[in-house]
């Protein structure tokens, strides 16, 4: 049975973060890791990333309907840049170089295309989706930096099917690596 097209794609980075989280937990456990060490992992500028993500949730919801589209795109680029800053500040954490590469690739595609991430019409069809209101995606005939845009798709039958970019894959892989490394950390001796 074919799914009805979804009005809009979800944030593709978020989908790959969820897949990376799940893969990291599974592989971390298979490699003998434990969940407890994850609680000890500390990130620089963590409040900034939380604030930026809350801003993005508000931007792509009915809360932002009164804002002009150009302002929404400007705020989106700024909040994405803030997330990238946090990722770069945590570059020494295992997996974060991959996350940084993916985040920079996505930001480059977004900036090069006027503050929105282009999604391929073919990829949207494969995922059983279409773009509606309250999204950071647009369909563009010839997007700038096309290889970095959402040109790939998870088929409609896959849970959380969506379009995605190379940057999203790198982000998901980086999250998985970070979780596996965190789960395999050994407690440091206390003095």
RONU-839224 format. One line per 10 residues: number of its first residue (from 1); their letters; for each residue x, y, z of N, C-alpha, C, O, CB. Coordinates in nm, 2 decimals, padded with zeros to 4 digits. Glycine has a CB too. Layout:
N
NUM	A	X,Y,Z,X,Y,Z,X,Y,Z,X,Y,Z,X,Y,Z ~ ...
This chain:
191
1	XXXXXXXXXX	00.08,-00.12,00.00,00.00,00.00,00.00,00.09,00.12,00.00,00.18,00.14,00.08,-00.10,00.00,00.12 ~ 00.06,00.21,-00.09,00.15,00.34,-00.10,00.10,00.44,-00.01,-00.02,00.47,00.01,00.14,00.39,-00.25 ~ 00.19,00.50,00.06,00.16,00.61,00.15,00.12,00.73,00.08,00.16,00.76,-00.04,00.28,00.65,00.24 ~ 00.03,00.81,00.14,-00.01,00.94,00.08,00.11,01.03,00.10,00.18,01.03,00.20,-00.14,01.00,00.15 ~ 00.13,01.12,00.00,00.24,01.21,00.01,00.23,01.30,00.14,00.13,01.35,00.17,00.25,01.30,-00.11 ~ 00.34,01.31,00.21,00.35,01.39,00.33,00.36,01.54,00.28,00.42,01.57,00.18,00.48,01.36,00.42 ~ 00.30,01.63,00.36,00.30,01.77,00.31,00.44,01.83,00.30,00.46,01.90,00.20,00.22,01.85,00.41 ~ 00.52,01.80,00.39,00.66,01.86,00.39,00.76,01.76,00.45,00.73,01.68,00.53,00.66,01.99,00.46 ~ 00.88,01.77,00.40,00.99,01.69,00.46,01.02,01.74,00.60,01.02,01.86,00.62,01.11,01.68,00.37 ~ 01.05,01.65,00.69,01.11,01.69,00.82,01.25,01.73,00.80,01.31,01.71,00.69,01.10,01.57,00.92
11	XXXXXXXXXX	01.30,01.79,00.90,01.44,01.83,00.89,01.53,01.71,00.87,01.53,01.62,00.96,01.49,01.91,01.02 ~ 01.59,01.70,00.76,01.66,01.58,00.72,01.78,01.55,00.81,01.81,01.43,00.84,01.71,01.58,00.58 ~ 01.85,01.65,00.86,01.96,01.63,00.96,01.90,01.56,01.08,01.97,01.47,01.14,02.03,01.76,00.99 ~ 01.78,01.60,01.13,01.73,01.55,01.25,01.70,01.40,01.22,01.72,01.32,01.31,01.60,01.62,01.29 ~ 01.65,01.36,01.11,01.62,01.22,01.08,01.75,01.14,01.08,01.75,01.03,01.14,01.55,01.21,00.94 ~ 01.86,01.19,01.02,01.98,01.12,01.02,02.05,01.12,01.16,02.12,01.03,01.20,02.08,01.18,00.92 ~ 02.02,01.22,01.24,02.07,01.22,01.38,02.00,01.10,01.46,02.06,01.03,01.53,02.04,01.35,01.45 ~ 01.87,01.09,01.43,01.80,00.98,01.50,01.85,00.84,01.45,01.87,00.75,01.53,01.64,00.98,01.47 ~ 01.87,00.82,01.32,01.93,00.70,01.27,02.07,00.68,01.33,02.11,00.57,01.36,01.93,00.70,01.12 ~ 02.15,00.78,01.33,02.29,00.78,01.39,02.28,00.74,01.54,02.36,00.66,01.58,02.36,00.91,01.37
21	XXXXXXXXXX	02.19,00.80,01.61,02.17,00.77,01.75,02.14,00.62,01.77,02.20,00.55,01.85,02.06,00.85,01.81 ~ 02.04,00.57,01.69,02.01,00.43,01.70,02.12,00.34,01.67,02.15,00.24,01.74,01.89,00.40,01.61 ~ 02.19,00.37,01.55,02.30,00.28,01.51,02.42,00.29,01.61,02.48,00.19,01.64,02.36,00.33,01.37 ~ 02.44,00.41,01.67,02.55,00.42,01.77,02.52,00.34,01.89,02.61,00.27,01.95,02.57,00.56,01.81 ~ 02.39,00.34,01.94,02.36,00.26,02.06,02.37,00.11,02.03,02.42,00.04,02.11,02.21,00.29,02.10 ~ 02.33,00.07,01.91,02.33,-00.07,01.88,02.48,-00.12,01.87,02.52,-00.22,01.93,02.26,-00.10,01.75 ~ 02.56,-00.05,01.79,02.70,-00.09,01.77,02.78,-00.07,01.90,02.87,-00.15,01.93,02.76,00.00,01.66 ~ 02.75,00.04,01.97,02.82,00.06,02.10,02.79,-00.06,02.20,02.89,-00.11,02.26,02.77,00.18,02.17 ~ 02.67,-00.11,02.20,02.64,-00.23,02.29,02.71,-00.35,02.23,02.76,-00.43,02.31,02.49,-00.25,02.29 ~ 02.70,-00.37,02.10,02.77,-00.49,02.04,02.92,-00.49,02.06,02.98,-00.60,02.07,02.74,-00.50,01.89
31	XXXXXXXXXX	02.98,-00.37,02.08,03.12,-00.36,02.10,03.16,-00.36,02.25,03.27,-00.33,02.28,03.18,-00.24,02.03 ~ 03.06,-00.39,02.33,03.09,-00.40,02.48,03.07,-00.27,02.55,03.11,-00.26,02.67,03.22,-00.45,02.50 ~ 03.02,-00.17,02.49,03.00,-00.04,02.55,02.89,-00.04,02.65,02.80,-00.13,02.65,02.99,00.07,02.45 ~ 02.88,00.07,02.73,02.77,00.08,02.83,02.72,00.22,02.82,02.78,00.31,02.77,02.82,00.05,02.98 ~ 02.59,00.24,02.86,02.53,00.37,02.85,02.58,00.47,02.95,02.58,00.59,02.93,02.38,00.35,02.87 ~ 02.62,00.42,03.07,02.66,00.51,03.18,02.77,00.61,03.14,02.76,00.73,03.18,02.71,00.43,03.30 ~ 02.87,00.57,03.06,02.98,00.67,03.03,02.92,00.79,02.94,02.98,00.89,02.94,03.09,00.60,02.95 ~ 02.81,00.77,02.87,02.76,00.87,02.79,02.72,00.99,02.88,02.72,01.11,02.84,02.64,00.83,02.71 ~ 02.68,00.97,03.00,02.64,01.07,03.09,02.75,01.16,03.13,02.73,01.28,03.17,02.57,01.02,03.22 ~ 02.87,01.11,03.12,02.99,01.19,03.16,03.04,01.28,03.04,03.13,01.36,03.07,03.10,01.10,03.20
41	XXXXXXXXXX	02.99,01.26,02.92,03.04,01.34,02.81,02.99,01.48,02.83,02.87,01.50,02.85,02.99,01.28,02.67 ~ 03.08,01.58,02.81,03.04,01.72,02.82,03.07,01.79,02.69,03.18,01.76,02.63,03.12,01.79,02.94 ~ 02.99,01.88,02.65,03.00,01.95,02.53,03.02,02.10,02.56,02.95,02.16,02.65,02.88,01.93,02.44 ~ 03.11,02.17,02.49,03.12,02.31,02.49,03.00,02.38,02.43,02.95,02.33,02.32,03.25,02.36,02.43 ~ 02.96,02.49,02.48,02.85,02.57,02.42,02.72,02.50,02.41,02.64,02.53,02.32,02.89,02.62,02.29 ~ 02.69,02.40,02.49,02.57,02.32,02.48,02.44,02.41,02.48,02.35,02.38,02.40,02.56,02.21,02.59 ~ 02.43,02.51,02.57,02.31,02.59,02.57,02.29,02.66,02.43,02.17,02.68,02.40,02.32,02.69,02.68 ~ 02.39,02.70,02.36,02.38,02.76,02.23,02.31,02.67,02.13,02.22,02.72,02.06,02.51,02.81,02.18 ~ 02.35,02.55,02.13,02.29,02.45,02.03,02.14,02.43,02.07,02.06,02.42,01.98,02.36,02.32,02.03 ~ 02.11,02.42,02.19,01.97,02.40,02.24,01.89,02.52,02.19,01.78,02.51,02.14,01.96,02.38,02.39
51	XXXXXXXXXX	01.94,02.64,02.22,01.87,02.77,02.18,01.85,02.77,02.03,01.74,02.81,01.98,01.94,02.89,02.23 ~ 01.95,02.74,01.95,01.94,02.74,01.81,01.84,02.64,01.75,01.76,02.67,01.66,02.08,02.71,01.74 ~ 01.83,02.53,01.81,01.74,02.43,01.77,01.59,02.47,01.80,01.50,02.44,01.73,01.77,02.29,01.83 ~ 01.58,02.53,01.92,01.44,02.58,01.96,01.40,02.69,01.86,01.28,02.69,01.82,01.44,02.63,02.10 ~ 01.49,02.77,01.82,01.46,02.88,01.72,01.42,02.81,01.59,01.32,02.86,01.53,01.58,02.97,01.70 ~ 01.49,02.71,01.55,01.45,02.64,01.42,01.32,02.58,01.43,01.24,02.58,01.33,01.56,02.54,01.38 ~ 01.29,02.52,01.54,01.15,02.45,01.55,01.04,02.56,01.54,00.94,02.54,01.47,01.14,02.38,01.69 ~ 01.06,02.68,01.60,00.97,02.78,01.60,00.96,02.84,01.45,00.85,02.87,01.41,01.00,02.90,01.69 ~ 01.07,02.85,01.39,01.08,02.91,01.25,00.99,02.83,01.15,00.93,02.88,01.06,01.22,02.91,01.20 ~ 00.99,02.70,01.17,00.92,02.61,01.07,00.79,02.55,01.13,00.76,02.44,01.12,01.01,02.50,01.03
61	XXXXXXXXXX	00.72,02.64,01.20,00.59,02.61,01.26,00.50,02.73,01.24,00.54,02.83,01.19,00.61,02.58,01.42 ~ 00.37,02.71,01.27,00.28,02.82,01.25,00.32,02.95,01.33,00.26,03.06,01.30,00.14,02.78,01.28 ~ 00.40,02.94,01.43,00.44,03.05,01.51,00.51,03.16,01.42,00.50,03.28,01.46,00.54,03.01,01.62 ~ 00.57,03.12,01.32,00.65,03.21,01.23,00.57,03.26,01.11,00.62,03.33,01.03,00.78,03.15,01.19 ~ 00.44,03.23,01.11,00.36,03.27,00.99,00.36,03.42,00.96,00.35,03.47,00.85,00.22,03.22,01.01 ~ 00.37,03.50,01.07,00.37,03.65,01.05,00.50,03.71,01.00,00.51,03.82,00.97,00.33,03.71,01.18 ~ 00.61,03.63,01.01,00.74,03.68,00.97,00.75,03.67,00.81,00.71,03.58,00.75,00.85,03.60,01.04 ~ 00.82,03.77,00.76,00.85,03.76,00.61,00.95,03.65,00.58,01.03,03.62,00.66,00.91,03.90,00.56 ~ 00.93,03.59,00.46,01.02,03.48,00.42,01.16,03.51,00.43,01.24,03.42,00.47,00.98,03.43,00.29 ~ 01.20,03.63,00.39,01.35,03.66,00.39,01.40,03.66,00.53,01.51,03.62,00.55,01.37,03.80,00.32
71	XXXXXXXXXX	01.32,03.71,00.62,01.37,03.71,00.76,01.38,03.57,00.82,01.47,03.54,00.89,01.27,03.80,00.85 ~ 01.28,03.49,00.78,01.29,03.34,00.83,01.42,03.28,00.77,01.48,03.21,00.85,01.16,03.27,00.77 ~ 01.45,03.30,00.65,01.57,03.24,00.59,01.70,03.30,00.66,01.79,03.22,00.68,01.58,03.27,00.44 ~ 01.70,03.43,00.69,01.81,03.48,00.75,01.83,03.43,00.89,01.94,03.39,00.93,01.80,03.64,00.76 ~ 01.72,03.41,00.97,01.73,03.36,01.10,01.77,03.21,01.09,01.84,03.16,01.18,01.59,03.37,01.18 ~ 01.72,03.14,00.99,01.75,03.00,00.97,01.90,02.98,00.95,01.97,02.89,01.01,01.67,02.94,00.86 ~ 01.96,03.06,00.86,02.10,03.06,00.83,02.18,03.09,00.96,02.28,03.02,00.99,02.14,03.15,00.72 ~ 02.14,03.19,01.03,02.21,03.23,01.16,02.20,03.12,01.26,02.31,03.09,01.33,02.15,03.36,01.21 ~ 02.09,03.06,01.28,02.08,02.95,01.38,02.15,02.82,01.33,02.21,02.75,01.42,01.93,02.92,01.40 ~ 02.15,02.80,01.20,02.23,02.68,01.15,02.38,02.71,01.17,02.46,02.62,01.21,02.20,02.66,01.01
81	XXXXXXXXXX	02.42,02.83,01.15,02.56,02.87,01.18,02.60,02.86,01.33,02.71,02.82,01.36,02.58,03.02,01.14 ~ 02.50,02.89,01.42,02.53,02.87,01.56,02.55,02.72,01.59,02.63,02.69,01.67,02.41,02.93,01.64 ~ 02.47,02.64,01.53,02.48,02.49,01.55,02.62,02.45,01.50,02.69,02.37,01.57,02.37,02.41,01.48 ~ 02.66,02.50,01.39,02.79,02.46,01.33,02.90,02.51,01.42,03.00,02.44,01.44,02.81,02.52,01.19 ~ 02.89,02.63,01.48,02.99,02.68,01.58,03.00,02.59,01.70,03.12,02.56,01.74,02.95,02.82,01.62 ~ 02.89,02.53,01.75,02.90,02.44,01.86,02.97,02.31,01.82,03.05,02.26,01.89,02.76,02.41,01.91 ~ 02.94,02.26,01.70,03.00,02.14,01.65,03.15,02.16,01.64,03.23,02.08,01.68,02.94,02.10,01.51 ~ 03.19,02.27,01.58,03.34,02.30,01.57,03.40,02.32,01.70,03.52,02.28,01.72,03.36,02.43,01.48 ~ 03.33,02.38,01.80,03.39,02.40,01.93,03.42,02.26,02.00,03.50,02.25,02.10,03.30,02.48,02.02 ~ 03.35,02.16,01.96,03.36,02.03,02.02,03.43,01.93,01.92,03.41,01.81,01.93,03.22,01.97,02.05
91	XXXXXXXXXX	03.52,01.99,01.83,03.58,01.91,01.73,03.67,01.79,01.78,03.68,01.69,01.71,03.67,02.00,01.65 ~ 03.72,01.80,01.90,03.80,01.69,01.96,03.72,01.57,02.01,03.78,01.47,02.03,03.88,01.75,02.07 ~ 03.59,01.59,02.02,03.51,01.47,02.06,03.50,01.38,01.94,03.48,01.42,01.83,03.36,01.52,02.10 ~ 03.53,01.25,01.96,03.52,01.15,01.85,03.39,01.16,01.78,03.28,01.17,01.84,03.54,01.01,01.90 ~ 03.40,01.16,01.64,03.28,01.17,01.56,03.25,01.31,01.52,03.18,01.33,01.41,03.16,01.11,01.63 ~ 03.29,01.41,01.60,03.25,01.55,01.56,03.32,01.60,01.44,03.26,01.69,01.37,03.29,01.63,01.68 ~ 03.44,01.55,01.40,03.49,01.60,01.27,03.39,01.56,01.15,03.38,01.64,01.06,03.63,01.54,01.24 ~ 03.33,01.44,01.16,03.24,01.40,01.06,03.11,01.49,01.07,03.06,01.53,00.96,03.20,01.25,01.08 ~ 03.06,01.51,01.19,02.95,01.60,01.21,02.98,01.74,01.15,02.89,01.80,01.08,02.91,01.61,01.36 ~ 03.10,01.79,01.18,03.13,01.92,01.13,03.14,01.93,00.98,03.09,02.02,00.92,03.27,01.96,01.19
101	XXXXXXXXXX	03.19,01.83,00.92,03.20,01.82,00.77,03.06,01.82,00.71,03.03,01.90,00.62,03.27,01.70,00.72 ~ 02.97,01.74,00.77,02.83,01.74,00.72,02.76,01.87,00.75,02.68,01.92,00.66,02.76,01.63,00.79 ~ 02.78,01.93,00.86,02.71,02.06,00.90,02.76,02.17,00.81,02.68,02.25,00.76,02.74,02.09,01.04 ~ 02.89,02.17,00.78,02.94,02.28,00.69,02.89,02.26,00.55,02.86,02.36,00.48,03.10,02.28,00.69 ~ 02.88,02.13,00.50,02.83,02.10,00.37,02.68,02.15,00.36,02.65,02.21,00.26,02.84,01.95,00.33 ~ 02.60,02.12,00.46,02.46,02.16,00.46,02.45,02.31,00.46,02.37,02.37,00.38,02.39,02.10,00.57 ~ 02.53,02.38,00.55,02.52,02.52,00.56,02.56,02.59,00.42,02.50,02.68,00.38,02.61,02.57,00.67 ~ 02.67,02.53,00.36,02.71,02.59,00.23,02.60,02.58,00.13,02.57,02.67,00.05,02.83,02.51,00.18 ~ 02.53,02.46,00.12,02.42,02.45,00.03,02.30,02.54,00.06,02.24,02.60,-00.03,02.37,02.30,00.03 ~ 02.28,02.56,00.18,02.17,02.65,00.23,02.20,02.79,00.19,02.12,02.86,00.13,02.14,02.63,00.38
111	XXXXXXXXXX	02.32,02.84,00.23,02.36,02.98,00.20,02.36,03.00,00.05,02.31,03.10,00.00,02.50,03.01,00.26 ~ 02.42,02.91,-00.03,02.43,02.92,-00.17,02.29,02.93,-00.24,02.28,02.97,-00.36,02.51,02.81,-00.23 ~ 02.19,02.88,-00.18,02.06,02.88,-00.24,01.96,02.97,-00.17,01.84,02.94,-00.16,02.00,02.74,-00.23 ~ 02.01,03.08,-00.11,01.92,03.18,-00.06,01.86,03.15,00.07,01.76,03.21,00.10,01.82,03.21,-00.16 ~ 01.92,03.06,00.15,01.87,03.04,00.29,01.77,02.92,00.30,01.70,02.91,00.40,01.80,03.16,00.34 ~ 01.77,02.84,00.19,01.68,02.72,00.20,01.76,02.60,00.14,01.84,02.62,00.05,01.54,02.74,00.13 ~ 01.72,02.48,00.18,01.79,02.36,00.13,01.71,02.31,00.01,01.59,02.27,00.03,01.81,02.25,00.24 ~ 01.77,02.31,-00.11,01.70,02.25,-00.22,01.68,02.10,-00.21,01.77,02.03,-00.16,01.77,02.28,-00.35 ~ 01.56,02.05,-00.25,01.53,01.91,-00.25,01.49,01.87,-00.39,01.41,01.94,-00.45,01.41,01.88,-00.15 ~ 01.55,01.76,-00.44,01.52,01.71,-00.57,01.38,01.67,-00.58,01.33,01.60,-00.49,01.62,01.60,-00.61
121	XXXXXXXXXX	01.31,01.70,-00.69,01.17,01.66,-00.71,01.17,01.51,-00.72,01.07,01.44,-00.67,01.11,01.72,-00.84 ~ 01.27,01.44,-00.78,01.27,01.30,-00.79,01.29,01.23,-00.66,01.22,01.13,-00.63,01.39,01.25,-00.89 ~ 01.38,01.29,-00.57,01.40,01.24,-00.44,01.27,01.25,-00.36,01.24,01.16,-00.28,01.51,01.31,-00.37 ~ 01.20,01.36,-00.37,01.08,01.38,-00.29,00.97,01.28,-00.34,00.91,01.22,-00.25,01.02,01.52,-00.32 ~ 00.97,01.25,-00.47,00.87,01.15,-00.52,00.91,01.01,-00.46,00.82,00.93,-00.42,00.87,01.14,-00.67 ~ 01.04,00.98,-00.46,01.08,00.85,-00.40,01.04,00.83,-00.26,01.00,00.72,-00.21,01.23,00.83,-00.42 ~ 01.05,00.94,-00.18,01.02,00.94,-00.04,00.87,00.95,-00.02,00.82,00.94,00.10,01.09,01.05,00.03 ~ 00.79,00.97,-00.12,00.65,00.99,-00.11,00.61,01.12,-00.04,00.52,01.12,00.04,00.59,00.87,-00.03 ~ 00.68,01.23,-00.07,00.67,01.35,00.00,00.65,01.47,-00.10,00.68,01.46,-00.22,00.79,01.38,00.09 ~ 00.60,01.58,-00.05,00.59,01.70,-00.12,00.62,01.81,-00.02,00.61,01.79,00.10,00.45,01.72,-00.19
131	XXXXXXXXXX	00.66,01.93,-00.07,00.69,02.04,00.01,00.57,02.13,00.03,00.50,02.17,-00.06,00.81,02.13,-00.04 ~ 00.54,02.15,00.16,00.43,02.24,00.19,00.48,02.36,00.27,00.59,02.40,00.26,00.32,02.17,00.27 ~ 00.39,02.42,00.35,00.43,02.53,00.44,00.52,02.48,00.55,00.52,02.36,00.58,00.30,02.60,00.49 ~ 00.58,02.57,00.61,00.66,02.55,00.73,00.78,02.45,00.71,00.79,02.35,00.79,00.58,02.50,00.85 ~ 00.86,02.47,00.61,00.97,02.39,00.58,01.09,02.47,00.55,01.08,02.58,00.51,00.93,02.29,00.47 ~ 01.21,02.41,00.56,01.33,02.47,00.52,01.37,02.42,00.38,01.49,02.45,00.34,01.44,02.45,00.62 ~ 01.29,02.35,00.31,01.32,02.29,00.18,01.25,02.37,00.07,01.14,02.42,00.08,01.29,02.14,00.18 ~ 01.32,02.37,-00.05,01.26,02.42,-00.17,01.29,02.33,-00.29,01.40,02.26,-00.28,01.30,02.57,-00.20 ~ 01.21,02.34,-00.39,01.25,02.26,-00.51,01.30,02.37,-00.61,01.24,02.47,-00.64,01.12,02.19,-00.58 ~ 01.42,02.35,-00.66,01.49,02.44,-00.75,01.54,02.36,-00.87,01.59,02.25,-00.86,01.61,02.51,-00.68
141	XXXXXXXXXX	01.51,02.42,-00.99,01.55,02.35,-01.12,01.70,02.32,-01.12,01.74,02.20,-01.14,01.52,02.43,-01.24 ~ 01.79,02.42,-01.10,01.93,02.40,-01.10,01.99,02.47,-00.98,02.04,02.58,-00.98,01.99,02.46,-01.23 ~ 01.99,02.40,-00.86,02.04,02.46,-00.74,02.19,02.48,-00.74,02.26,02.40,-00.81,02.00,02.38,-00.62 ~ 02.24,02.58,-00.67,02.38,02.60,-00.66,02.43,02.49,-00.57,02.36,02.44,-00.48,02.41,02.74,-00.59 ~ 02.55,02.44,-00.59,02.61,02.33,-00.51,02.52,02.21,-00.51,02.51,02.14,-00.40,02.64,02.38,-00.37 ~ 02.46,02.18,-00.62,02.37,02.07,-00.63,02.41,01.94,-00.56,02.33,01.87,-00.49,02.33,02.04,-00.77 ~ 02.54,01.89,-00.57,02.58,01.77,-00.51,02.57,01.77,-00.36,02.56,01.67,-00.29,02.72,01.74,-00.54 ~ 02.56,01.89,-00.30,02.54,01.90,-00.15,02.40,01.92,-00.11,02.37,01.92,00.01,02.62,02.02,-00.10 ~ 02.30,01.92,-00.20,02.16,01.94,-00.16,02.09,01.80,-00.14,02.16,01.70,-00.15,02.09,02.02,-00.27 ~ 01.97,01.81,-00.11,01.89,01.69,-00.08,01.85,01.62,-00.21,01.74,01.63,-00.26,01.76,01.72,00.00
151	XXXXXXXXXX	01.95,01.54,-00.26,01.93,01.47,-00.39,01.90,01.32,-00.37,01.88,01.25,-00.47,02.04,01.50,-00.48 ~ 01.91,01.28,-00.25,01.89,01.13,-00.22,01.76,01.12,-00.14,01.71,01.21,-00.09,02.01,01.07,-00.15 ~ 01.71,00.99,-00.14,01.59,00.97,-00.07,01.58,00.83,-00.01,01.63,00.74,-00.06,01.47,00.99,-00.16 ~ 01.52,00.82,00.11,01.49,00.69,00.17,01.35,00.66,00.11,01.26,00.75,00.11,01.48,00.70,00.33 ~ 01.33,00.54,00.06,01.20,00.51,00.00,01.08,00.52,00.10,01.10,00.52,00.22,01.20,00.36,-00.05 ~ 00.96,00.55,00.05,00.85,00.57,00.13,00.82,00.47,00.23,00.76,00.50,00.34,00.73,00.59,00.04 ~ 00.86,00.34,00.21,00.83,00.23,00.30,00.92,00.23,00.42,00.90,00.16,00.52,00.84,00.10,00.23 ~ 01.03,00.31,00.42,01.13,00.31,00.53,01.08,00.40,00.64,01.03,00.51,00.61,01.27,00.36,00.48 ~ 01.09,00.36,00.77,01.04,00.45,00.87,01.12,00.58,00.87,01.24,00.59,00.85,01.06,00.39,01.01 ~ 01.04,00.69,00.88,01.10,00.83,00.87,01.15,00.86,00.74,01.25,00.93,00.72,01.20,00.85,00.98
161	XXXXXXXXXX	01.09,00.80,00.63,01.14,00.83,00.50,01.15,00.98,00.47,01.07,01.05,00.52,01.04,00.76,00.39 ~ 01.26,01.01,00.40,01.28,01.15,00.38,01.38,01.17,00.27,01.45,01.07,00.23,01.32,01.22,00.51 ~ 01.40,01.29,00.22,01.51,01.33,00.13,01.63,01.36,00.22,01.62,01.40,00.33,01.47,01.44,00.04 ~ 01.75,01.35,00.16,01.87,01.38,00.24,01.99,01.41,00.15,01.98,01.39,00.03,01.91,01.26,00.33 ~ 02.09,01.47,00.21,02.21,01.51,00.15,02.33,01.44,00.19,02.32,01.36,00.29,02.23,01.67,00.17 ~ 02.44,01.46,00.13,02.57,01.40,00.17,02.60,01.45,00.31,02.65,01.37,00.40,02.68,01.44,00.07 ~ 02.57,01.58,00.34,02.60,01.63,00.47,02.52,01.56,00.58,02.57,01.54,00.69,02.56,01.78,00.47 ~ 02.39,01.53,00.55,02.31,01.45,00.65,02.37,01.32,00.68,02.37,01.27,00.79,02.17,01.44,00.59 ~ 02.42,01.25,00.58,02.48,01.12,00.60,02.61,01.14,00.69,02.63,01.06,00.78,02.53,01.05,00.46 ~ 02.69,01.24,00.66,02.81,01.26,00.75,02.77,01.29,00.89,02.83,01.24,00.98,02.89,01.38,00.69
171	XXXXXXXXXX	02.66,01.37,00.91,02.61,01.40,01.04,02.57,01.27,01.11,02.61,01.25,01.23,02.50,01.50,01.04 ~ 02.49,01.19,01.05,02.44,01.07,01.11,02.56,00.97,01.14,02.56,00.91,01.25,02.35,00.99,01.01 ~ 02.66,00.96,01.05,02.77,00.88,01.08,02.85,00.93,01.20,02.90,00.86,01.29,02.87,00.87,00.96 ~ 02.87,01.06,01.21,02.94,01.13,01.32,02.87,01.10,01.45,02.94,01.08,01.55,02.96,01.27,01.29 ~ 02.74,01.11,01.45,02.66,01.09,01.57,02.69,00.94,01.62,02.71,00.92,01.74,02.51,01.12,01.55 ~ 02.68,00.85,01.52,02.70,00.71,01.56,02.84,00.69,01.62,02.86,00.62,01.72,02.68,00.62,01.43 ~ 02.94,00.75,01.55,03.08,00.73,01.60,03.09,00.79,01.74,03.15,00.73,01.83,03.18,00.80,01.51 ~ 03.03,00.91,01.76,03.04,00.98,01.89,02.98,00.89,02.00,03.03,00.88,02.11,02.97,01.11,01.89 ~ 02.86,00.83,01.97,02.80,00.75,02.07,02.87,00.62,02.10,02.89,00.58,02.22,02.65,00.71,02.02 ~ 02.92,00.55,02.00,03.00,00.43,02.02,03.13,00.47,02.11,03.16,00.40,02.20,03.05,00.37,01.88
181	XXXXXXXXXX	03.20,00.58,02.07,03.32,00.61,02.15,03.28,00.65,02.29,03.35,00.61,02.38,03.39,00.73,02.08 ~ 03.17,00.72,02.31,03.12,00.76,02.44,03.09,00.63,02.53,03.12,00.63,02.65,03.01,00.85,02.44 ~ 03.02,00.54,02.46,02.98,00.42,02.54,03.10,00.33,02.57,03.10,00.25,02.67,02.88,00.33,02.45 ~ 03.21,00.34,02.50,03.33,00.26,02.52,03.43,00.33,02.61,03.53,00.27,02.64,03.39,00.22,02.39 ~ 03.40,00.45,02.66,03.50,00.52,02.75,03.50,00.44,02.88,03.41,00.39,02.93,03.45,00.67,02.77 ~ 03.62,00.44,02.93,03.64,00.38,03.06,03.65,00.49,03.16,03.70,00.60,03.14,03.77,00.29,03.07 ~ 03.59,00.47,03.28,03.59,00.57,03.38,03.74,00.61,03.42,03.82,00.53,03.43,03.52,00.53,03.51 ~ 03.76,00.74,03.43,03.89,00.79,03.47,03.91,00.77,03.62,03.82,00.78,03.70,03.91,00.94,03.43 ~ 04.03,00.73,03.66,04.05,00.71,03.81,04.03,00.84,03.88,04.08,00.95,03.84,04.20,00.65,03.83 ~ 03.97,00.83,04.00,03.95,00.95,04.08,04.07,00.97,04.18,04.13,00.87,04.23,03.82,00.94,04.16
191	X	04.10,01.09,04.20,04.22,01.12,04.29,04.18,01.12,04.43,04.26,01.14,04.52,04.29,01.25,04.25
